[in-house]
């Protein structure tokens, strides 16, 4: 039996205002300077003033804002322990989806314990920023996104059969977000023999663990606020992260080198979307090519047998010698990636999405995918819940 994964209810902190459409934000690492400005303009109580303040000292500013809003009752903390069930309804590519998860406090563990597993590499920069924020606020501001295994949909049945209290029902950018308070003695027991895989929020998880060690796991610092989603949930959607490089290369010479590793086919630039199921679609100005890895280069390792790894291993590493991964521009939508290079100032690599089952299997095999291999859609809203680390979780 796998050792205990500790998943518990907590006393969530949330807005006392019920109409919070103009108060919530995207996760901090998805917020551009323009988005930050727009959030500031939406409301004096927008969550941007907590998760990404536009101040000389954002960390102290965030701490003071939290203290002020708690004192003014703009934010309130529940007096009892709850799980918070979180349902997201959305449309994507003309299809309707519903993703079902729940907020909980999850005990932090080293990856070596094999209780909580990563699936991709992380960058250093974001971890340093969030560590400063944790040190200042001693609050968990935004949830990490975990996957768990529940073929019988037991957790969803618990929700359906429970007495639940509707807390929020809002629609933001066409996505409906519904939150319920639920009490359950069974959920913690359910996870006794489970493993969790980090879907989104590796930086936040690793930062929280580093902070917990600094604080010797005192009070609530040994736990992290998370949203847990069944890996078999029909609403679990992953989008690709397309890559853009702001470089100029000799296209003919590049293609000749690529042919050493990939079967190359010229594409009609106007019909790129019809080739998204190929390993990689490469675009340079008004030229597009389909790249499919040659069979002799296929790997037995799951993490190396996906298109993001092909791109890293053969094109970025061997051909282009891209040393600094943080200079890569990552785009969710094909149109945005192509727009980035329309002036001829770069090249784009359009990728197909990774299947959720591959993410699960890679993590369980102890393997790691390249950074930004997955884009779980939609993101979890920030501002629905916070967790106070100043007091014990239970």
N, C-alpha and C positions, 0 to 999 in steps of 0.2 A: 504493500500500500504506500502511495505517495504521502509524505508527511503533510501535516495540516496547513492548508491555506486559510488564513484568518480573515474572514469577511464579516463586517459588523455594521449595524445601524449607527447613526451619529446624530448629533443635534445640529442640524443644518442652519446656516445663516443665509437669509434671503431678503429681498425687498419686501417691505410691508405694503408697498403700492402694488395693486393687482394688474394695472395696465402697464406692462413693462416692455412693450414692443420697442420703445425709444430709449430703453435703458440698457439692454443686453448688447453684447458684441460678439464678433468672431473671436477665436482664440488669439492671444497676444501675438503669436508668431505668424499669423495670417493677416495682420493689420498693417497696411501701407501708411505712409505719411498722410496721403490724401484721405484715407479712411479714418485715420486718427482725428483729423481736422473735422470731418463730417460727424463723427461720434460726439465730439466736444460740442458741436452746434445743436445736436439733437435735444439735449437736456442737461441741466446743471448736475443731474444725478446719474448721468450715464456711467456705466461701469468702466469706461476707458480711463476715468480718473483714479481707478484702483489697479487695473491690470497693466495699463501702459500710459501713465501720466506724461504729459508733455511739459515737464518741469526740469529745472537744472539738476535737482536731486529727486528723481522720480521715486526712489525707494522710501525716503522720509515722507514725501508727499502722499504716497499711497497709505502709509501707516496712519498719518494724521487724518486722512479722509475717512478711513475705516472707523477710527475712534469717534470722529465727529458724527458720522452717519448712524452709528450705533447709539450714541447719546441722544441724537435727535429722533430716533425711532424710524429713520428712513430704512435702515437695516434692522432686522430682529432675529434673534436666535431662538430656535425651538426649545421648549423646556423639557421635552422628552426625546427619546431615541427613535429614529425612523429610518426605513429605507425609502428612497424617493424614486418611484417608477417613472421612467422618461420615455415617452413615445414620440417619434418623429415621423410625420407623414409628408411625402414629397413626390414630385413627378420628375422623371429623368428619361430623356429620349422617348417621350410620348408614352411612358409606362408609369403606373402608380406603384408606390412602395410604402411600406410601413416598417420602421425599425423599432424594435422593442428592447429597452435596456433599463437599468436601474442604478441610481447613485448609492454608493456604500463607502465605508472606510475599510481599506485593505492594508493589512500589515506589511510593512516594507521588508523585503528579503534580498540578500545578495543573489545574483543570478546563479552562483555556484550551488545554491541550495536546490535548484531545479523546481522550485515552487512557482516562481514567476519568471517567464522566459521572454527575452527580446527577440525581434525578428529582423532588425536592421541596425546599421551603424549610425552613429550620431556625430554632429559637429560640436566643437568645443565652445564656440562663442555663446550660443544661447544658454548653455548650462551656467556659465559665469554670471550672466545677467539675472537669471532666475534665483540663483543662490543668494545674491545680494538682496533680492526682493523677499525671500524667505527669512533671511536674517533680520530684516527690518520689521516685517509685519507679523511674523510667526503665525501666519495664516495660509491655508491652502486655498488659493484663489480660483483655480481652474482644474477640472478633472482630467485624469489620465483615462484613456479608453482601453479596456481590457476585453479579451475574448475568453469564453469558457465553453465547455462541452456539455450539451444538454439535449441529446437526441429525443428524449421523451417530452421535452418542453415543460419540465416540472416547474421551473420558476415562473413561467407565464401562467400556468394553472394556479399557482399560489396567488398571483396577482388577481386573476379573474375571480377566484373564490373568496378573496379577502374583503374586509371592510376598508374602503379606501376614501381618502379625502382629496378632492380636487384642489390643487394649489394654483397652478397656472395653466392657461390655455391661450396661446398666442400664435400669431402667424408673422414670420419675419422673412422677407425676400421670397415669399411664396412657399415657405416650408412651415408646416404646423408643428408646434412644440407643446406637448401636454405633459404636466407633471402632477403626480399623485403622491400623497403620504401614505405609507403602509407600515403596519407593525407585523412582524413575523418572527417566530422563534425557530422556524425550520430552515430559513435561508442560510444561516451560519453553519448549521449541521450539514447542509447539502454540499458545501465546499470542502468538507473534511478530507476527501480523497481526490480533490481536483487540482489541476494546474491551471494557471492563467497565462495567457500570451498577450504581450503589449501590442495593441493594434496601432495606437496613436499616442504620442506623448512620451517617447523614450527619454527626451531631454529632461522633462519634468520629473519622471520617475528617478532617473539617476541623480538629479539634483536633490530631490527630496531625501534619497538614501544618504547622500553625502552630508546633508544638513542634519539628519537624524543621528548620524555618527558623531558629528560635532557636538550635539546636545546630549549625547549619551542616551538617546531614545527616551528622553524625559517627557512626561505627560503625553500629548497627542502626536509628538514629532515622529514616533515610530510607525505611524499610519499615514496613508495618502488617500485623498478623496478621489474616487474613481467612478466611472460609468462602465458597467459590465454588460456585454451583449453576447448572446448565444452565437457561437460560430456558425450554427446552422440556421440562424434567423433568415427568413426569406427577404428581409429588407436590408441585409448586409451587403453593401455595394462598395466596390473598390474602383477608383478611377486611376488612370496612369498619370505619372508626372513626366511630361515631355521635357526635353533638355534643349536649351539654347546656349550657344557659345558665341560671344561677341569677338570673333576672330575672322581674319581673311585668309583663305587657303587657295592653293592651286587645285581647282576641282578635278581636272583630268588626272593629275598625279595622285590625288587622294583616292579616287575611284580605283585606280590601278592597284594601289596598296590594299584597299578593302577587298578586292577580288581574291586575295590570297586566303581570306578567311570566310568570305560570304559569297553566295550566289547573288548576283546583282542584276536587277531588271529596271529599265527606264520606265518611269510612270508619267501619266498625264498630270501635270501640276494641279489641274482643276478637279481631279477626281482622287485626291489623296485619301479621303475618308473611306473609299472602297478598298483600300489596301491596309487598313488598320490591323487586320489579323496577321499580317506579315510580322516577322520579328522586329524589324526597325524600318521606318521610312525616313530617309535622309533628304533634306531640302537645302538647296543653296541657290539663292535668288530665284530664278524662274525654272530651275531644274529640280526634279524629284526622282528618287530611286528607291526601290524595294530591296532590302538587305536581309537575306535569310542565311543563318549560319550553316556552313557545310557540315555534313554528318560526321566527318572525322574529328570535328572539334567539339562535339557534344560531350557533356560531362556526366559522370554517375552521381554527382552531388546535386541535390535539388536546387540549392542556392546559386549554383553556377550554371544551371540549365534554364535560365530565364533571360528574357531579352535585355533587362537592365544590366545583368552581369556580362552578357555578350558585348554590350556597348562599352562598359567600363574596361573589360579585360583586353579586348582586341582593338577598339577604336580610340578610346581616351588614353589608355596606358601605352599600347604598342605603337600606334600610328601617330596620334596627335601629341602624346607625351604631356597630358594635362596633369600637372602636379597639384594644383590648388583646387580642390573640389568646391570650395565655397565661392568660386567665381562663376560656377554654372548657374544659369537662370532656370528655375523650374516653373513650368506652366501647366495648369490643370486642363485647359481647353486648347484644342488644335488651333483654333482661330487666333488665340493670343500668342501662341508660339510663332505662327506664321507672321503675325503683325510685328513681332519683335525684330524680324529680319527683312521686312519689306523694303527697307532702304538700302539693302545690300551690305549691311554692317555685321552680318553674322551668319551662322548656319544652325539648322534645327534638326533634332532627331525626335520623330514622332513614334510613340511606343503604344503597344497594346497593354491592357490592364492585367494585373496578376490576379489569379483566382484566389478567393479567401481560403480554400482548402490547402493551397500551396503555402500560404503564410503560416497556417497552423502546423503543417507538416515540417516546414523548414525549422521553425522554432523548437518543435518537439525533437527534431533530430540533432539539436544543439548547433545548428548552422546559423549564419547571419547573412542577410541580404544587403546589397549596397544601400547607402543612405538614400532617402526619398524614393524607395522602390514602390511604395503604396500611398494612395491618397484615399482614405476612407471618407465616403460622402454620404450625407452631409456632415459637416463638423459639429461637434457638441457646442452649444451656445455657452458663452461665458457670462456670468452674472445671475444664473439661475440658483446656484448654491455656492457657499464658501464653507470651509471647515476650520474651526478654531483649534490651533495646536497648543494653546495655553492650558488646556484641561485634558484629563484622561478621556479616551473615547468611551470607556464603559466603567 
